[in-house]
Amino acid sequence: MLEDGGLLYLSVPCGRERVEFNAHRIFSLETVTRLASGCFLKMVSISVIGKEGTIIQVEDSEEIVHFLDNSEDYHLLVFVFRKVSR
């Protein structure tokens, strides 16, 4: 349970939505944000962790959509969500 105003940190692999190796789910950015909004969570920030361990702070969700669409692989995204009042 998360109280109003509380922060949720969530990391998931994101890219073209699919299941890899019959077990690992890759989520689209749209799916993550849709599920979060259904739980009254507002996105505060997104960071991308690349394969080399580089961390990219993303200011604009359109920027990350473009980045993911032009990538052949998936990336680990770290979301920060804030719980809002219902």
Secondary structure, 3 states (H helix, E strand, C coil): CCCCCCEEEEEEEECCCEEECCCEEEECHHHHHHHHHHCCEEEEEEEEECCCCCEEEECCHHHHHHHHHCCCCCEEEEEEEEECCC
